Amino acid sequence: MQIAVISPESADPREVAAMEGMFSEGLGRYHVRKPAWTEAGLEAWLRALPRAWRPRIVLHRHPGLAQRLLLAGTHAGDAGGDADAPGAGRSCHDLATLRGRIGRYGSLFFGPIFPSLSKPGYGPAPDFPWGELSAALKGDRGAAGTRVLAIGGITARGLARCRELGFDGAAAMGAVWGEADPVRAFAALRDAARKLEEARDAA
């Protein structure tokens, strides 16, 4: 299972050091989502990071900046335009949107799957059709081979449920940045994902 990490929305003095630690621990995708930052401010911050990190960084705003800096890609929210781009990602929060985007994007986020750790009161509806979600995730992924990651309340304990539903992995924010040691928190998620993979391969 793939584990991605979403950045804190605002400045966090731990962030750059934590990024270095998480990349050294095997993090493949770091999603930079800072909606209040200007493009100029975000560019200055990104340019101050080691250039070697850029192929692992996905930007949630300013696609032109992602192209200029040769980042891993871009990821757009649920609202707005729906133009396709090779390797691009989107977020989805309802089944109809998810079904319409599978096969058209390199990656999708879908959720919330569990009650959010960073947004109190935000979680799945009590009557959410989990069976329909699982069917969509286990169906045809199209020519794009879309990878779908779970979001919302992701913890190491919840990864088994994500795998059961058919997700390819999960993207975490609160479970990482809500801990005193973000690198250790990421490593716990990574280890839990590896154990699930090993158990599946051994079955």
Protein Blocks (a to p, Z undefined) as FASTA:
>chain_A
ZZdddddfbdcfklmmmmmmmmmnopabdcdddfkbcfklmmmmmmmpcfklmmmpccfe
hkllmmmnopabdcddfbdcfbdcehiacddfbfklmmmmgopambdcdddfbdcfklgh
iacdfklcfklmmmmmmmcebjnopacddeehiafklmmmmmmnopabdcdfklmmmpmb
lmlmmmmmmmmmmmmmmmmmmZZ
